Amino acid sequence: MALTDVAIRNAKPGAKATKLADGAGMFLLVTPAGGKLWRLKYRIDGREKLLAIGAYPEIGLSEARKRREEARAMIAQGQDPSREKQREKVRSRIQAADTFTAIANEYCAKRKRDGEKGWSPATATRSEYLLSLLNLGIGKLPIAEIEPADVLVAVRKIEAKGNLESARRTLQLASMVFRYAVATARLRSDPTRDLRGALTAPKVTHYGAITEAKRVGELLRAIDGYEGSGITKLALQIAPHVFVRPGELRHAEWSEIDLDGALWIIPAGKMKMRKPHHVPLSRQALELFREVQAITGPSGYIFPSVRTRTRPMSENTINAGLRRLGYATDEMTAHGFRAMASTLLNESGKWHPDAIERALAHGDDDKVRAAYHRGAHWKERVDMAQWWSDYLDQLREGAEVIYLSKREA
């Protein structure tokens, strides 16, 4: 006879496990401990097998019968319900591990070890931070279950705080994570592909930079009078002479500097273009580096954090120093020293544009051309580095500088 709810509730445990049949191979196993477990006995490929359907009362009689019929339908189609149940457990376990945050972390780790195309430390730090902003919204969701609306809600929370550029960049990074999941067979398609244009476009702004000779002199004098941290002051004093990217300056290590050879070799891993960069050092730059060496040398970061020497100074340190000197963000930034050098070196007419581009470490897609210009302009870059530092000294002193043509010089 088929079971009833009353019969199931009244079933008492005995010294041995007992079976209460419901028909079509399903029965309720009552254990000596009082447990009541649904089981389905079936045959497939000539072998008798047993399927665990669930425990009573979590799985009631009607639900157990429903699951029995589903299993019998699978058997009729030649599928083993026990095997399919195991596969579903594996799929669920994999899916639970494949959350957005887990795959984002995996993607970031890959990008950091991608060789020449890998992220620089500064890019990695920034990217990991932006992706972490999505943790609360979609971080714990299995990546295969994330819908476009889920992503949009998460990035709009960033946008709502007025951080338009961060919201835009975060959406881009999220798309990279989704595409990585597609490439690694954990997702069918990128759910952000239809979100283009959904965010408010940020206003394009350029790095604040002083490029007028007279104002450059004023800035240099202001830096010399800086009354904050001594290391910050030296970083501000060195920045205009070497005009590297701010991240390259603050991540500089003593092992990269050859004071005797007047050369700074920045490893490829720290460069935006993922190629090593050689920076010739003028007499003035060498003097400043030796001054820093007496404080932070002879090993480790040249400009360490105020909290620990195992980390570089904060990315905001130089900009904060400029703010302290009274320069607003739209007037001068740490990145602005590059625009300053580029503008005034080009305006001087004394140096080949390719030599200036090489000094700025701008990329060249043509590897043969890039290799040629790297060698062809090295001596000119050494001369240019010294001329530039001498020129900065003249501007600091408030001198009137009249450019000469290459022929007159």
Secondary structure, 3 states (H helix, E strand, C coil): CCCCHHHHHHCCCCCCCEEEEEECCEEEEECCCCCEEEEEEEEECCEEEEEEEEEECCCCHHHHHHHHHHHHHHHHCCCCHHHHHHHHHHHHHHHHHCEHHHHHHHHHHHHHCCHHHCCCHHHHHHHHHHHHCCHHHHHCCEHHHCCHHHHHHHHHHHHHCCCHHHHHHHHHHHHHHHHHHHHCCCCCCCCCCCCCCCCCCCCCCCCCCCCCHHHHHHHHHHHHCCCCCHHHHHHHHHHHHHCCCHHHHHCCEHHHEECCCCEEEECHHHCCCCCCEEEECCHHHHHHHHHHHHHHCCCCECCECCCCCCCECCCCHHHHHHHHCCCCCCCCCCCHHHHHHHHHHHHHCCCCHHHHHHHCCCCCCCHHHHHHHHHHCHHHHHHHHHHHHHHHHHHHCCCCCCCCCCCCC
